[in-house]
């Protein structure tokens, strides 16, 4: 097994050295029978001479360090304040030099399931949902598939405030309690009417 690995490594090294040598080889210039100028790494015909080409240069490019300023140290993004004059966000403390674009940051809520309670003996459970954006989520909806593959809606509020947390409550039917020992995020579907 080790000899095969050594052989493969030797072949790869040889191929790399060959391509490196080819990259630094001489380029020949000649003229074919139709009068076309031909460049080649091998002399194609008698009278081919090394071409007088400039050496390939590798320039040193210095990248300018970009500093992207966020609202993290300024209390967060203030979407209700609208965009700054340059289209960027305004931070909660009034800071206007953040680089985030208003139209990408403040156009919709973002909901995340933050926790799911254990299923109680009577089948009741709670799902906690967090809105991580500064736009209220309208008509949030959580569903799960019952054991007979029907979507079951979990009861919750009509909206979730900006940066808010909401609780959704439901009770599993007897047959679903036997099928689902514990609900996970993979069992749930979460959306809202103004979510992307």
ABEGO torsion letter per residue (X at the ends): XAAAAAAAAAAAAAAAAAAAAAAABBBBBBBBAAGBBBBBABBABBGBBBBBBBBBBBBBBBBBBBBBBBAAAAGEBBAAAEBBAAGBBBBAAGBAABABBAAAAAABBBBBBABBBBBBAAGBBBBBBBBABABBBBGBBBBBBBAAGBBBBBBBBABBBBGBBBBBBBBBBAAAAAABABBBAAABBBBBAABX
